[in-house]
Amino acid sequence: QVQLVESGGGLVRPGGSLRLSCAASISTLFSMYTMSWYRQAPGKQRELVARITSGSSTKYGDSVKGRFTISRDNAKSTVYLQMDSLKPEDTAMYYCSAAWVNYDYWGQGTQVTVSS
């Protein structure tokens, strides 16, 4: 069973930065997976934050373009989300997902709270 473990969330002031990590228990096939970060705020639908393919092509949600950067380290089976210029509206539970062919896995999430 594949496990995804997110870390790096916390409380940060507006304008601050956080770096989320998602470590996957996928070894040799990790590079084949499309890795994504989603977020869900209370009372709102889950939305795509960022995605990186096996070829390292990236896609970002409109609300985070220019502020967030997704990257991956295939040797460590880890995907990162660098979040800069954080805003209160970025407050949400952030989830990591891994997808390949008909495989689709999700982590438990890490809370990000942006508040002064």
TAGISUL-V227884 format. One record per pair of residues at least 12 apart in sequence whose ideal C-beta (glycine too) atoms are under 7 Angstrom apart, sorted by the first residue. I is the first residue (numbers start at 1). GAP is how many residues later the second one is. Records with the same first field share a line. If there is no record, write none. Layout:
I=GAP + GAP
This chain:
2=22 + 23 + 24 + 96 + 103
3=22
4=18 + 20 + 92 + 94 + 101 + 102 + 103
5=17 + 18 + 102
6=14 + 16 + 88 + 90 + 101 + 102 + 103 + 104
7=14 + 103
8=12 + 13 + 102
9=85 + 101 + 102 + 103
11=102 + 104
12=74 + 102
13=103
14=72 + 73 + 74 + 100 + 102
15=70 + 71
16=70
17=66 + 67 + 69
18=65 + 68 + 94
19=61 + 63
20=17 + 60 + 61 + 63 + 74 + 90
21=57 + 59
22=56 + 57 + 74 + 85
23=54 + 55
24=53 + 54 + 74
26=51 + 72
27=50
30=44 + 47
31=23 + 43
32=22 + 68
33=21 + 65 + 66 + 67
34=17 + 19 + 20 + 65 + 66
35=17 + 37 + 44 + 61 + 63
36=12 + 14 + 15 + 61
37=12 + 13 + 33 + 44 + 57 + 59
38=57 + 59
39=53 + 54 + 55
40=52 + 53
41=50 + 51
47=14
48=13
49=12 + 15 + 19 + 32 + 45
50=14 + 18 + 20 + 31
52=18 + 20 + 27
56=16
58=12
67=16 + 17 + 18
68=13 + 14 + 15
69=13
79=17
86=28
87=27
88=26 + 27
90=22 + 24
91=21 + 22 + 23
92=20
93=16 + 18
94=15 + 16 + 18
95=12 + 14
